[in-house]
Amino acid sequence: MTVYFNAKIFTFNGIKSWMKIENGKIIELGSEEVEKSDDSIDMKQQIILPGLIDAHIHVFSLGRHSNTLNLSGSGSIFEIQTKLKEYASNREGWIIGRGWDQDLFDDKRYISKEDLDMITPDQPVVLFRVCGHIVVVNSCALEILGINQNTEDPDGGEIERDKDGYLTGILKEKAVDLVGPLIIVERNERKEMIAIGLQKCLDVGLTGVQTNDEEAWTIYKELQEEGRVPIRVYLTPNHKEIGKEDTPKPGTREGLLYCDRVKLLADGSLGAHTAAMREPYADTGETGILIYTQEELNKLIGEANTAGYRVEIHAIGDLAAEMVINAIEVNNDNNKPILTHAQILGEDLIQKMKNLNIIANIQPTFIITDGNWVDSRLGIDSERRKYSYAWKTMIDTGIHVSGGSDAPVESNNPLLGMYSAIFREVNNGKIWREDEKLTFEEALFIYTKGAAYTAKEEGRLGDLAPGFEADFIVLKDDVISQPELLKNAKVQQVYISGIKKLARS
């Protein structure tokens, strides 16, 4: 038995000063004097929090992002061209980049194939927008892909054309899938990228991730056998993987690995104007892109339920959310269905989510970026704005809310996620919708008990309590008393079932 004492331990049953752990589980906590032994550890008044779980992340993409052209924060197309020129100078084959955001450009326009052709006319280039729902490719890539003026838009996607009908190089939603077969990463490389992604998650203090990685179960199993899975992994395969030989059956648990749900996308992203809206965007008059019809969505959720899987469904716009909620209701799905993002809602949708026990899986760090332009998309005086990124409203309504990052779309740092939930601070310093701020306890809840509930692990994870797994993190900064310190705080130690996985001096 190990006793951790002289600490400030946050539990959802009050602050404690010591904690006893045996065989990987918490057996007792308290605040009075505790008998010490040779195994006792003086925490020197450091902060101990329950293990933080990211309820929506892409571990493979996070690892892959470290090996591609990083365009995050680029303030102009010229800056992107400069980065592309330098990156391409010593590389052959496909050039892959990610992170551009037209809202950071003065003219707010998308990058075009002509912009890329000026720099790399003879080398195929694909650059993902920060959200991943739009790519821009150059003319060389279009030729390799066989996309021309006569190519029809795929269902649920768009091959963008200008007013004269010429290709712009922009591919949206399901049209993004057209580049997939040509930029496939070889299996061993994928394995290393997943390992890198897991390490990045441990480094920021995560004890668990609920990750959307396709055809990855056998890779995770191999990594675990090699001792390279340091944290808990809740894998969410794509719906299309149901029935495949390497897809785990629902409820499969092996060591730190678990799988019980599959993923669907109902629409796109708000930043890309592809989130499906009930009313047109205030700035463009568009209404976004639906990936499926209502009938198709009903059928897909029914198939997942019949196969025994829970569903996690991406829905950002209020039209997409309405369709997802309707499909869940039609299928009488009461197995903790998850609506991921839940960004633009309405009073009717929030009430229906509560009635149907639908989990809202939110990403607080979206505020950092989206707060710069969200009012231009929604309209500052619109009714829908009242129910957008409405985290406090959902919690107060009784909806179960969990927190994630959607990394690499935004930072995978859960402390920054908590900070964003509490302060709702945009990267220009302004506060967006102060009335929806969460308290420290609420922000911690969504990354602990909330995320554990979303993984159906609420009976053993998400809190520091007798009988629970000893998953916890240690910080020097007193973020409990001063939550503003979360913005720059670093996790010093990470424990999974009482085993130290990360140690910083």
Secondary structure, DSSP 8 states (H G I E B T S, - for coil): -EEEES-EEEETTEEESEEEEETTEEEEEESS-----TT-EE-TT-EEEE-EEEEEE-HHHHHHHTTSEE-TT--SHHHHHHHHHHHHTT--S-EEEEEE-GGGSSS-----HHHHHTT-TTS-EEEEETTSSEEEE-HHHHHHHT--TT----TTEEEEE-TTS-EEEEEEEGGGGGGGGGS---HHHHHHHHHHHHHHHHHTTEEEEEE--TT-HHHHHHHHHTT---SEEEE--BGGGTT-TTS--TTEEETTEEE-EEEEE-B--TTTT-S--SS--TTT-----BSS-HHHHHHHHHHHHHTT-EEEEEE-SHHHHHHHHHHHHHTT--S--EEEE--B--HHHHHHHHHTT-EEEE-TTHHHHHTTTHHHHH-TT-SGGGGBS-HHHHHHHT--EEE---TTSS---HHHHHHHHHH-B-TTS-BS-GGG---HHHHHHHHTHHHHHHTT-TTTSSS--TTSB--EEEESS-TTT-GGGGGT--EEEEEETTEEEEE--
